[in-house]
């Protein structure tokens, strides 16, 4: 079912029909002074344009403002935001924002590379496709002990409703994982937690999901732990995460499956990738140029 999106002051109103939309706006206007700006074209710095595929979201103005403020309007673009040859170490870690209180030269160079990447991609955006099925799919990955200073892992996930990317995260884990399986399983738990919130949101909106959320992970041990009822000594320290995911599996809300690393889209949130793989995963996330077709994936 298609939804019409309109911009009313600082509120986005969506509805499945013109009549329902007008009813909602009339009720709001009876309680609050507001102005109807019509079909949405921008919101909180995000440009929204309709096309034959659906809705294209873009932040070119915001990106260009960052580039200008950095004094890099004439910089040479680069294909990826991360240099694969080195990792920022003790005085400079992978995630630039973590050390804003004590930035070093290595941070500045890494930041400049990110801005150079933005320079070449300001025209790109997120394509949301219309007429999608209501199936929730998640991809989750972790870069085990990726920080050379703290040996904490970075976990990332992305969730699709149909073929539309609707939620994503890249976050350093708060504790050190003693195995890759543990790091990956923490990532699975985070993705399952997000999927539960989204399932409840859709339920409140009157569009409950009829199918399980499929979670893809490229670590065989982590996938095995999601269904294996036997507790092992080495997993007691992540027992809460294990029970949380298993409970959702037993309820039929979640299914955890293995996927090869070559198809693990969440890799893009946890580590630097070669340009060819990076571009492939970026396209699979729905990030594309306005006139490009979204590649077909295995989602759903």
Phi and psi restraints in degrees (value plus and minus 20) as a CYANA .aco file:
   2 UNK   PHI    -100.6   -60.6
   2 UNK   PSI     127.4   167.4
   3 UNK   PHI    -139.5   -99.5
   3 UNK   PSI     116.3   156.3
   4 UNK   PHI    -109.4   -69.4
   4 UNK   PSI     112.8   152.8
   5 UNK   PHI    -136.6   -96.6
   5 UNK   PSI     101.4   141.4
   6 UNK   PHI    -144.2  -104.2
   6 UNK   PSI     136.3   176.3
   7 UNK   PHI    -128.5   -88.5
   7 UNK   PSI      94.0   134.0
   8 UNK   PHI    -138.9   -98.9
   8 UNK   PSI      87.6   127.6
   9 UNK   PHI      28.5    68.5
   9 UNK   PSI    -136.4   -96.4
  10 UNK   PHI    -126.7   -86.7
  10 UNK   PSI       7.2    47.2
  11 UNK   PHI    -143.0  -103.0
  11 UNK   PSI     114.4   154.4
  12 UNK   PHI    -116.3   -76.3
  12 UNK   PSI     101.5   141.5
  13 UNK   PHI    -124.7   -84.7
  13 UNK   PSI     105.3   145.3
  14 UNK   PHI    -139.7   -99.7
  14 UNK   PSI     126.1   166.1
  15 UNK   PHI    -176.7  -136.7
  15 UNK   PSI     139.2   179.2
  16 UNK   PHI    -106.5   -66.5
  16 UNK   PSI     -35.6     4.4
  17 UNK   PHI    -162.6  -122.6
  17 UNK   PSI     139.7   179.7
  18 UNK   PHI     -81.4   -41.4
  18 UNK   PSI     -61.7   -21.7
  19 UNK   PHI     -81.9   -41.9
  19 UNK   PSI     -65.2   -25.2
  20 UNK   PHI     -85.8   -45.8
  20 UNK   PSI     -60.8   -20.8
  21 UNK   PHI     -79.3   -39.3
  21 UNK   PSI     -67.6   -27.6
  22 UNK   PHI     -84.2   -44.2
  22 UNK   PSI     -56.8   -16.8
  23 UNK   PHI     -83.1   -43.1
  23 UNK   PSI     -64.1   -24.1
  24 UNK   PHI     -82.4   -42.4
  24 UNK   PSI     -65.1   -25.1
  25 UNK   PHI     -84.9   -44.9
  25 UNK   PSI     -60.0   -20.0
  26 UNK   PHI     -83.0   -43.0
  26 UNK   PSI     -60.6   -20.6
  27 UNK   PHI     -84.4   -44.4
  27 UNK   PSI     -63.2   -23.2
  28 UNK   PHI     -84.2   -44.2
  28 UNK   PSI     -61.8   -21.8
  29 UNK   PHI     -86.4   -46.4
  29 UNK   PSI     -47.3    -7.3
  30 UNK   PHI     -92.1   -52.1
  30 UNK   PSI     -39.5     0.5
  31 UNK   PHI    -126.2   -86.2
  31 UNK   PSI     -50.2   -10.2
  32 UNK   PHI    -155.5  -115.5
  32 UNK   PSI     124.6   164.6
  33 UNK   PHI     -93.6   -53.6
  33 UNK   PSI     103.7   143.7
  34 UNK   PHI    -175.4  -135.4
  34 UNK   PSI     144.7   184.7
  35 UNK   PHI    -144.8  -104.8
  35 UNK   PSI     116.2   156.2
  36 UNK   PHI    -110.5   -70.5
  36 UNK   PSI      96.0   136.0
  37 UNK   PHI    -112.2   -72.2
  37 UNK   PSI     -14.5    25.5
  38 UNK   PHI      61.3   101.3
  38 UNK   PSI    -179.0  -139.0
  39 UNK   PHI     -76.7   -36.7
  39 UNK   PSI     114.1   154.1
  40 UNK   PHI     -83.1   -43.1
  40 UNK   PSI     116.9   156.9
  41 UNK   PHI    -149.6  -109.6
  41 UNK   PSI     -36.8     3.2
  42 UNK   PHI    -180.3  -140.3
  42 UNK   PSI     129.5   169.5
  43 UNK   PHI    -179.4  -139.4
  43 UNK   PSI     102.4   142.4
  44 UNK   PHI      31.8    71.8
  44 UNK   PSI      22.2    62.2
  45 UNK   PHI      62.4   102.4
  45 UNK   PSI     -18.6    21.4
  46 UNK   PHI    -123.0   -83.0
  46 UNK   PSI     103.7   143.7
  47 UNK   PHI    -101.6   -61.6
  47 UNK   PSI     115.4   155.4
  48 UNK   PHI    -145.8  -105.8
  48 UNK   PSI      98.8   138.8
  49 UNK   PHI    -148.6  -108.6
  49 UNK   PSI     114.3   154.3
  50 UNK   PHI    -103.2   -63.2
  50 UNK   PSI     122.7   162.7
  51 UNK   PHI    -160.8  -120.8
  51 UNK   PSI    -194.8  -154.8
  52 UNK   PHI     -88.0   -48.0
  52 UNK   PSI     -36.5     3.5
  53 UNK   PHI    -112.7   -72.7
  53 UNK   PSI     -45.7    -5.7
  54 UNK   PHI     135.5   175.5
  54 UNK   PSI    -138.0   -98.0
  55 UNK   PHI    -147.3  -107.3
  55 UNK   PSI     109.0   149.0
  56 UNK   PHI    -128.4   -88.4
  56 UNK   PSI     100.9   140.9
  57 UNK   PHI    -125.0   -85.0
  57 UNK   PSI     115.9   155.9
  58 UNK   PHI    -168.0  -128.0
  58 UNK   PSI     126.4   166.4
  59 UNK   PHI    -143.8  -103.8
  59 UNK   PSI      24.0    64.0
  60 UNK   PHI     -82.6   -42.6
  60 UNK   PSI     -61.4   -21.4
  61 UNK   PHI     -83.5   -43.5
  61 UNK   PSI     -61.8   -21.8
  62 UNK   PHI     -84.0   -44.0
  62 UNK   PSI     -64.6   -24.6
  63 UNK   PHI     -83.7   -43.7
  63 UNK   PSI     -63.6   -23.6
  64 UNK   PHI     -84.8   -44.8
  64 UNK   PSI     -53.8   -13.8
  65 UNK   PHI     -85.9   -45.9
  65 UNK   PSI     -61.0   -21.0
  66 UNK   PHI     -82.5   -42.5
  66 UNK   PSI     -64.6   -24.6
  67 UNK   PHI     -82.6   -42.6
  67 UNK   PSI     -62.0   -22.0
  68 UNK   PHI     -86.5   -46.5
  68 UNK   PSI     -64.1   -24.1
  69 UNK   PHI     -83.7   -43.7
  69 UNK   PSI     -48.2    -8.2
  70 UNK   PHI    -102.9   -62.9
  70 UNK   PSI     -25.1    14.9
  71 UNK   PHI      49.4    89.4
  71 UNK   PSI      11.7    51.7
  72 UNK   PHI    -142.2  -102.2
  72 UNK   PSI      12.6    52.6
  73 UNK   PHI     -83.0   -43.0
  73 UNK   PSI     -46.9    -6.9
  74 UNK   PHI    -123.2   -83.2
  74 UNK   PSI      -5.0    35.0
  75 UNK   PHI     -91.4   -51.4
  75 UNK   PSI     139.2   179.2
  76 UNK   PHI    -106.8   -66.8
  76 UNK   PSI     105.8   145.8
  77 UNK   PHI     -84.6   -44.6
  77 UNK   PSI     136.3   176.3
  78 UNK   PHI    -147.8  -107.8
  78 UNK   PSI     139.0   179.0
  79 UNK   PHI     -96.5   -56.5
  79 UNK   PSI     -51.2   -11.2
  80 UNK   PHI    -152.4  -112.4
  80 UNK   PSI     135.6   175.6
  81 UNK   PHI    -103.6   -63.6
  81 UNK   PSI     -27.3    12.7
  82 UNK   PHI    -147.2  -107.2
  82 UNK   PSI     116.8   156.8
  83 UNK   PHI    -103.3   -63.3
  83 UNK   PSI     102.5   142.5
  84 UNK   PHI     -98.1   -58.1
  84 UNK   PSI     -35.3     4.7
  85 UNK   PHI     -98.3   -58.3
  85 UNK   PSI     -40.0     0.0
  86 UNK   PHI    -168.3  -128.3
  86 UNK   PSI     136.7   176.7
  87 UNK   PHI    -139.3   -99.3
  87 UNK   PSI     119.8   159.8
  88 UNK   PHI     -89.9   -49.9
  88 UNK   PSI     109.7   149.7
  89 UNK   PHI    -123.8   -83.8
  89 UNK   PSI    -161.6  -121.6
  90 UNK   PHI     -68.9   -28.9
  90 UNK   PSI     -70.0   -30.0
  91 UNK   PHI    -107.4   -67.4
  91 UNK   PSI     -17.4    22.6
  92 UNK   PHI    -179.7  -139.7
  92 UNK   PSI      94.8   134.8
  93 UNK   PHI    -120.2   -80.2
  93 UNK   PSI     156.7   196.7
  94 UNK   PHI     -79.3   -39.3
  94 UNK   PSI     -63.4   -23.4
  95 UNK   PHI    -112.1   -72.1
  95 UNK   PSI      90.6   130.6
  96 UNK   PHI     -76.9   -36.9
  96 UNK   PSI     -57.9   -17.9
  97 UNK   PHI     -87.1   -47.1
  97 UNK   PSI     -39.3     0.7
  98 UNK   PHI     -89.9   -49.9
  98 UNK   PSI     -42.7    -2.7
  99 UNK   PHI    -141.6  -101.6
  99 UNK   PSI      15.1    55.1
 100 UNK   PHI     -84.8   -44.8
 100 UNK   PSI     -44.8    -4.8
 101 UNK   PHI     -95.5   -55.5
 101 UNK   PSI     -38.1     1.9
 102 UNK   PHI    -166.5  -126.5
 102 UNK   PSI      43.8    83.8
 103 UNK   PHI     -91.2   -51.2
 103 UNK   PSI     126.8   166.8
 104 UNK   PHI    -142.4  -102.4
 104 UNK   PSI     158.6   198.6
 105 UNK   PHI     -80.3   -40.3
 105 UNK   PSI     -58.2   -18.2
 106 UNK   PHI     -83.8   -43.8
 106 UNK   PSI     -54.2   -14.2
 107 UNK   PHI     -84.6   -44.6
 107 UNK   PSI     -63.4   -23.4
 108 UNK   PHI     -81.6   -41.6
 108 UNK   PSI     -62.2   -22.2
 109 UNK   PHI     -85.7   -45.7
 109 UNK   PSI     -60.3   -20.3
 110 UNK   PHI     -85.6   -45.6
 110 UNK   PSI     -59.0   -19.0
 111 UNK   PHI     -84.7   -44.7
 111 UNK   PSI     -60.7   -20.7
 112 UNK   PHI     -82.9   -42.9
 112 UNK   PSI     -55.7   -15.7
 113 UNK   PHI     -86.0   -46.0
 113 UNK   PSI     -60.4   -20.4
 114 UNK   PHI     -80.4   -40.4
 114 UNK   PSI     -63.2   -23.2
 115 UNK   PHI     -86.4   -46.4
 115 UNK   PSI     -57.0   -17.0
 116 UNK   PHI     -84.7   -44.7
 116 UNK   PSI     -55.5   -15.5
 117 UNK   PHI     -86.0   -46.0
 117 UNK   PSI     -62.8   -22.8
 118 UNK   PHI     -80.0   -40.0
 118 UNK   PSI     -58.2   -18.2
 119 UNK   PHI     -76.1   -36.1
 119 UNK   PSI     -57.6   -17.6
 120 UNK   PHI    -110.3   -70.3
 120 UNK   PSI     -21.0    19.0
 121 UNK   PHI    -150.3  -110.3
 121 UNK   PSI      -3.6    36.4
 122 UNK   PHI     -81.7   -41.7
 122 UNK   PSI     -46.6    -6.6
 123 UNK   PHI    -100.9   -60.9
 123 UNK   PSI     -31.9     8.1
 124 UNK   PHI    -104.6   -64.6
 124 UNK   PSI     140.6   180.6
 125 UNK   PHI    -181.7  -141.7
 125 UNK   PSI    -193.1  -153.1
 126 UNK   PHI    -119.8   -79.8
 126 UNK   PSI      99.0   139.0
 127 UNK   PHI    -112.4   -72.4
 127 UNK   PSI      98.8   138.8
 128 UNK   PHI    -119.7   -79.7
 128 UNK   PSI     106.1   146.1
 129 UNK   PHI    -114.7   -74.7
 129 UNK   PSI     120.1   160.1
 130 UNK   PHI    -104.1   -64.1
 130 UNK   PSI     146.0   186.0
 131 UNK   PHI      35.7    75.7
 131 UNK   PSI      30.8    70.8
 132 UNK   PHI    -120.0   -80.0
 132 UNK   PSI     131.8   171.8
 133 UNK   PHI     -97.0   -57.0
 133 UNK   PSI     136.1   176.1
 134 UNK   PHI    -110.5   -70.5
 134 UNK   PSI      52.2    92.2
 135 UNK   PHI    -144.1  -104.1
 135 UNK   PSI     109.2   149.2
 136 UNK   PHI    -119.6   -79.6
 136 UNK   PSI     105.8   145.8
 137 UNK   PHI    -149.4  -109.4
 137 UNK   PSI     118.1   158.1
 138 UNK   PHI    -146.3  -106.3
 138 UNK   PSI     125.5   165.5
 139 UNK   PHI    -141.6  -101.6
 139 UNK   PSI     112.3   152.3
 140 UNK   PHI    -156.4  -116.4
 140 UNK   PSI     121.8   161.8
 141 UNK   PHI    -169.5  -129.5
 141 UNK   PSI     141.5   181.5
 142 UNK   PHI    -162.6  -122.6
 142 UNK   PSI     121.1   161.1
 143 UNK   PHI    -117.0   -77.0
 143 UNK   PSI      71.5   111.5
 144 UNK   PHI     -81.4   -41.4
 144 UNK   PSI     107.4   147.4
 145 UNK   PHI      32.2    72.2
 145 UNK   PSI      15.6    55.6
 146 UNK   PHI     -89.0   -49.0
 146 UNK   PSI     -45.1    -5.1
 147 UNK   PHI    -103.5   -63.5
 147 UNK   PSI      95.1   135.1
 148 UNK   PHI     -88.2   -48.2
 148 UNK   PSI     -35.4     4.6
 149 UNK   PHI    -107.1   -67.1
 149 UNK   PSI     -66.5   -26.5
 150 UNK   PHI    -128.8   -88.8
 150 UNK   PSI     -33.3     6.7
 151 UNK   PHI      39.6    79.6
 151 UNK   PSI       3.8    43.8
 152 UNK   PHI    -100.5   -60.5
 152 UNK   PSI     133.3   173.3
 153 UNK   PHI    -115.5   -75.5
 153 UNK   PSI     134.2   174.2
 154 UNK   PHI    -127.7   -87.7
 154 UNK   PSI     104.5   144.5
 155 UNK   PHI    -131.7   -91.7
 155 UNK   PSI     127.9   167.9
 156 UNK   PHI    -163.7  -123.7
 156 UNK   PSI     132.3   172.3
 157 UNK   PHI    -168.4  -128.4
 157 UNK   PSI     139.4   179.4
 158 UNK   PHI    -160.1  -120.1
 158 UNK   PSI     122.0   162.0
 159 UNK   PHI    -142.6  -102.6
 159 UNK   PSI     117.0   157.0
 160 UNK   PHI    -135.9   -95.9
 160 UNK   PSI     121.2   161.2
 161 UNK   PHI    -128.1   -88.1
 161 UNK   PSI      87.5   127.5
 162 UNK   PHI      47.6    87.6
 162 UNK   PSI    -145.0  -105.0
 163 UNK   PHI    -123.2   -83.2
 163 UNK   PSI      -9.3    30.7
 164 UNK   PHI    -117.3   -77.3
 164 UNK   PSI     104.9   144.9
 165 UNK   PHI     -93.2   -53.2
 165 UNK   PSI     101.3   141.3
 166 UNK   PHI    -141.4  -101.4
 166 UNK   PSI     -33.9     6.1
 167 UNK   PHI    -175.8  -135.8
 167 UNK   PSI     121.9   161.9
 168 UNK   PHI    -175.2  -135.2
 168 UNK   PSI     139.4   179.4
 169 UNK   PHI    -175.4  -135.4
 169 UNK   PSI     124.0   164.0
 170 UNK   PHI    -157.5  -117.5
 170 UNK   PSI      94.5   134.5
 171 UNK   PHI    -168.0  -128.0
 171 UNK   PSI     118.5   158.5
 172 UNK   PHI     -95.1   -55.1
 172 UNK   PSI     114.6   154.6
 173 UNK   PHI     -89.9   -49.9
 173 UNK   PSI     125.0   165.0
 174 UNK   PHI     -93.2   -53.2
 174 UNK   PSI     -37.8     2.2
 175 UNK   PHI    -151.1  -111.1
 175 UNK   PSI     141.7   181.7
 176 UNK   PHI    -100.1   -60.1
 176 UNK   PSI     112.3   152.3
 177 UNK   PHI    -113.5   -73.5
 177 UNK   PSI     118.0   158.0
 178 UNK   PHI    -109.6   -69.6
 178 UNK   PSI     -22.8    17.2
 179 UNK   PHI    -175.1  -135.1
 179 UNK   PSI     140.8   180.8
 180 UNK   PHI     -84.8   -44.8
 180 UNK   PSI     -54.3   -14.3
 181 UNK   PHI     -82.6   -42.6
 181 UNK   PSI     -60.4   -20.4
 182 UNK   PHI     -84.4   -44.4
 182 UNK   PSI     -65.5   -25.5
 183 UNK   PHI     -81.6   -41.6
 183 UNK   PSI     -63.3   -23.3
 184 UNK   PHI     -86.2   -46.2
 184 UNK   PSI     -57.9   -17.9
 185 UNK   PHI     -89.7   -49.7
 185 UNK   PSI     -54.9   -14.9
 186 UNK   PHI     -81.2   -41.2
 186 UNK   PSI     -58.9   -18.9
 187 UNK   PHI     -84.6   -44.6
 187 UNK   PSI     -60.4   -20.4
 188 UNK   PHI     -80.6   -40.6
 188 UNK   PSI     -64.6   -24.6
 189 UNK   PHI     -80.4   -40.4
 189 UNK   PSI     -59.6   -19.6
 190 UNK   PHI     -85.3   -45.3
 190 UNK   PSI     -62.2   -22.2
 191 UNK   PHI     -86.7   -46.7
 191 UNK   PSI     -60.0   -20.0
 192 UNK   PHI     -85.2   -45.2
 192 UNK   PSI     -59.7   -19.7
 193 UNK   PHI     -81.2   -41.2
 193 UNK   PSI     -63.3   -23.3
 194 UNK   PHI     -85.5   -45.5
 194 UNK   PSI     -59.8   -19.8
 195 UNK   PHI     -85.5   -45.5
 195 UNK   PSI     -55.6   -15.6
 196 UNK   PHI     -83.1   -43.1
 196 UNK   PSI     -61.3   -21.3
 197 UNK   PHI     -83.6   -43.6
 197 UNK   PSI     -62.9   -22.9
 198 UNK   PHI     -87.7   -47.7
 198 UNK   PSI     -58.6   -18.6
 199 UNK   PHI     -83.0   -43.0
 199 UNK   PSI     -61.1   -21.1
 200 UNK   PHI     -86.6   -46.6
 200 UNK   PSI     -57.8   -17.8
 201 UNK   PHI     -83.2   -43.2
 201 UNK   PSI     -64.4   -24.4
 202 UNK   PHI     -85.1   -45.1
 202 UNK   PSI     -53.8   -13.8
 203 UNK   PHI     -84.1   -44.1
 203 UNK   PSI     -64.4   -24.4
 204 UNK   PHI     -83.7   -43.7
 204 UNK   PSI     -53.6   -13.6
 205 UNK   PHI     -98.4   -58.4
 205 UNK   PSI     -19.8    20.2
 206 UNK   PHI      61.0   101.0
 206 UNK   PSI      -3.1    36.9
 207 UNK   PHI    -145.6  -105.6
 207 UNK   PSI      44.1    84.1
 208 UNK   PHI     -83.2   -43.2
 208 UNK   PSI     124.6   164.6
 209 UNK   PHI     -99.6   -59.6
 209 UNK   PSI     116.0   156.0
 210 UNK   PHI    -115.4   -75.4
 210 UNK   PSI     -31.3     8.7
 211 UNK   PHI    -137.4   -97.4
 211 UNK   PSI     135.8   175.8
 212 UNK   PHI     -86.1   -46.1
 212 UNK   PSI     131.2   171.2
 213 UNK   PHI     -96.7   -56.7
 213 UNK   PSI     104.5   144.5
 214 UNK   PHI    -113.8   -73.8
 214 UNK   PSI     102.1   142.1
 215 UNK   PHI    -129.5   -89.5
 215 UNK   PSI     101.8   141.8
 216 UNK   PHI    -121.1   -81.1
 216 UNK   PSI     110.2   150.2
 217 UNK   PHI    -156.6  -116.6
 217 UNK   PSI     123.6   163.6
 218 UNK   PHI    -117.1   -77.1
 218 UNK   PSI      -9.1    30.9
 219 UNK   PHI    -127.4   -87.4
 219 UNK   PSI      94.6   134.6
 220 UNK   PHI     -81.9   -41.9
 220 UNK   PSI     -61.1   -21.1
 221 UNK   PHI     -83.3   -43.3
 221 UNK   PSI     -60.8   -20.8
 222 UNK   PHI     -86.5   -46.5
 222 UNK   PSI     -58.9   -18.9
 223 UNK   PHI     -83.7   -43.7
 223 UNK   PSI     -61.6   -21.6
 224 UNK   PHI     -82.8   -42.8
 224 UNK   PSI     -58.7   -18.7
 225 UNK   PHI     -86.0   -46.0
 225 UNK   PSI     -43.4    -3.4
 226 UNK   PHI     -90.9   -50.9
 226 UNK   PSI     -38.6     1.4
 227 UNK   PHI    -143.9  -103.9
 227 UNK   PSI     -37.0     3.0
 228 UNK   PHI     -94.4   -54.4
 228 UNK   PSI      99.6   139.6
 229 UNK   PHI     -99.5   -59.5
 229 UNK   PSI     -26.1    13.9
 230 UNK   PHI    -106.3   -66.3
 230 UNK   PSI     108.3   148.3
 231 UNK   PHI    -104.6   -64.6
 231 UNK   PSI     113.0   153.0
 232 UNK   PHI    -128.8   -88.8
 232 UNK   PSI     131.3   171.3
 233 UNK   PHI     -77.1   -37.1
 233 UNK   PSI     -57.0   -17.0
 234 UNK   PHI     -95.6   -55.6
 234 UNK   PSI     -26.3    13.7
 235 UNK   PHI    -132.5   -92.5
 235 UNK   PSI     -15.5    24.5
 236 UNK   PHI     -84.4   -44.4
 236 UNK   PSI     -49.8    -9.8
 237 UNK   PHI     -94.2   -54.2
 237 UNK   PSI     -29.5    10.5
 238 UNK   PHI    -141.2  -101.2
 238 UNK   PSI      10.5    50.5
 239 UNK   PHI     -81.0   -41.0
 239 UNK   PSI     -57.6   -17.6
 240 UNK   PHI     -83.9   -43.9
 240 UNK   PSI     -65.9   -25.9
 241 UNK   PHI     -80.9   -40.9
 241 UNK   PSI     -60.8   -20.8
 242 UNK   PHI     -82.1   -42.1
 242 UNK   PSI     -68.7   -28.7
 243 UNK   PHI     -85.6   -45.6
 243 UNK   PSI     -57.6   -17.6
 244 UNK   PHI     -81.0   -41.0
 244 UNK   PSI     -69.1   -29.1
 245 UNK   PHI     -88.0   -48.0
 245 UNK   PSI     -63.9   -23.9
 246 UNK   PHI     -81.1   -41.1
 246 UNK   PSI     -57.2   -17.2
 247 UNK   PHI     -81.4   -41.4
 247 UNK   PSI     -63.0   -23.0
 248 UNK   PHI     -87.7   -47.7
 248 UNK   PSI     -54.2   -14.2
 249 UNK   PHI     -85.5   -45.5
 249 UNK   PSI     -64.9   -24.9
 250 UNK   PHI     -85.5   -45.5
 250 UNK   PSI     -52.1   -12.1
 251 UNK   PHI     -95.6   -55.6
 251 UNK   PSI     -29.6    10.4
 252 UNK   PHI      62.9   102.9
 252 UNK   PSI     -11.4    28.6
 253 UNK   PHI    -102.2   -62.2
 253 UNK   PSI     -43.6    -3.6
 254 UNK   PHI    -156.4  -116.4
 254 UNK   PSI     122.9   162.9
 255 UNK   PHI    -150.3  -110.3
 255 UNK   PSI     108.0   148.0
 256 UNK   PHI    -124.5   -84.5
 256 UNK   PSI     104.3   144.3
 257 UNK   PHI    -146.0  -106.0
 257 UNK   PSI     132.9   172.9
 258 UNK   PHI    -102.3   -62.3
 258 UNK   PSI     127.4   167.4
 259 UNK   PHI    -162.5  -122.5
 259 UNK   PSI     122.1   162.1
 260 UNK   PHI     -85.7   -45.7
 260 UNK   PSI     131.1   171.1
 261 UNK   PHI     -80.0   -40.0
 261 UNK   PSI     -47.3    -7.3
 262 UNK   PHI     -87.3   -47.3
 262 UNK   PSI     -35.0     5.0
 263 UNK   PHI    -137.9   -97.9
 263 UNK   PSI      -6.8    33.2
 264 UNK   PHI    -108.8   -68.8
 264 UNK   PSI      70.8   110.8
 265 UNK   PHI     -81.3   -41.3
 265 UNK   PSI     -47.7    -7.7
 266 UNK   PHI     -88.0   -48.0
 266 UNK   PSI     -31.9     8.1
 267 UNK   PHI     -74.7   -34.7
 267 UNK   PSI     -51.9   -11.9
 268 UNK   PHI     -85.5   -45.5
 268 UNK   PSI     -39.5     0.5
 269 UNK   PHI    -112.1   -72.1
 269 UNK   PSI     -29.6    10.4
 270 UNK   PHI    -136.7   -96.7
 270 UNK   PSI     -38.6     1.4
 271 UNK   PHI    -178.3  -138.3
 271 UNK   PSI     145.0   185.0
 272 UNK   PHI     -93.7   -53.7
 272 UNK   PSI     125.0   165.0
 273 UNK   PHI    -149.2  -109.2
 273 UNK   PSI     133.7   173.7
 274 UNK   PHI     -78.8   -38.8
 274 UNK   PSI     132.0   172.0
 275 UNK   PHI     -78.2   -38.2
 275 UNK   PSI     -59.1   -19.1
 276 UNK   PHI     -85.3   -45.3
 276 UNK   PSI     -64.4   -24.4
 277 UNK   PHI     -90.3   -50.3
 277 UNK   PSI     -58.8   -18.8
 278 UNK   PHI     -79.7   -39.7
 278 UNK   PSI     -66.8   -26.8
 279 UNK   PHI     -84.3   -44.3
 279 UNK   PSI     -57.8   -17.8
 280 UNK   PHI     -84.1   -44.1
 280 UNK   PSI     -67.5   -27.5
 281 UNK   PHI     -87.5   -47.5
 281 UNK   PSI     -59.5   -19.5
 282 UNK   PHI     -80.4   -40.4
 282 UNK   PSI     -62.0   -22.0
 283 UNK   PHI     -84.4   -44.4
 283 UNK   PSI     -59.2   -19.2
 284 UNK   PHI     -87.0   -47.0
 284 UNK   PSI     -42.5    -2.5
 285 UNK   PHI     -98.4   -58.4
 285 UNK   PSI     -29.8    10.2
 286 UNK   PHI      74.4   114.4
 286 UNK   PSI     -14.5    25.5
 287 UNK   PHI    -104.7   -64.7
 287 UNK   PSI      97.5   137.5
 288 UNK   PHI    -174.5  -134.5
 288 UNK   PSI     153.3   193.3
 289 UNK   PHI     -99.9   -59.9
 289 UNK   PSI     136.3   176.3
 290 UNK   PHI     -74.9   -34.9
 290 UNK   PSI     -52.2   -12.2
 291 UNK   PHI    -120.9   -80.9
 291 UNK   PSI     -18.5    21.5
 292 UNK   PHI    -107.1   -67.1
 292 UNK   PSI     127.6   167.6
 293 UNK   PHI    -100.1   -60.1
 293 UNK   PSI     119.7   159.7
 294 UNK   PHI     -93.6   -53.6
 294 UNK   PSI     110.4   150.4
 295 UNK   PHI     -85.8   -45.8
 295 UNK   PSI     126.1   166.1
 296 UNK   PHI     -99.7   -59.7
 296 UNK   PSI     111.9   151.9
 297 UNK   PHI    -134.9   -94.9
 297 UNK   PSI    -181.9  -141.9
 298 UNK   PHI    -123.3   -83.3
 298 UNK   PSI      -8.8    31.2
 299 UNK   PHI     -87.6   -47.6
 299 UNK   PSI     134.7   174.7
